[in-house]
Amino acid sequence: MTLVTAGRVGKPHGLDGSFYVETPRHDLPEGISLTIGDAVRRVTRRGGTDERPLIRLEGVEDPRPLRGELLLVEDELAEDEWLASDLAGCTVPDRGRVVQVVDGESCSVLELEDGTLIPFISDAIERVDIEAGEIRVNEGFVG
């Protein structure tokens, strides 16, 4: 199991510590444990919709200081999924090294050392080889 992004702490809702989850990427049923920073918290309430979950976490009375923080959940990675920490440091041949993976509005984006941004989507990425430390891009798409 690996910690993967489930979303981000969003706008507070009501006075009981509930908040909306921004960019949800995982089911967040009542009872599941989430990691925020160094703390592990259990979901004690789940409402809203799948597109806009509304949750309350055990021990969180005011979610405002946590706004924007990553919510992490333990899950298995699929064959075509990678952690941002695995992608950072990889080389994109003839383009440079990945310095970080940025969480964009609609997709993750690889930022290269020269500032170039490459969307991490199937049209742009041909192959990821973590063992070789290489990410091949579709030059026709990326340009």
PyMOL commands that set and color helices and strands:
alter all, ss='L'
color gray80, all
select helices_A, chain A and resi 64-66+84-87+139-142
alter helices_A, ss='H'
color red, helices_A
select strands_A, chain A and resi 2-13+18-22+33-36+39-48+53-57+70-75+91-92+96-103+108-112+117-119+125-129+134-137
alter strands_A, ss='S'
color yellow, strands_A
deselect
rebuild
show_as cartoon
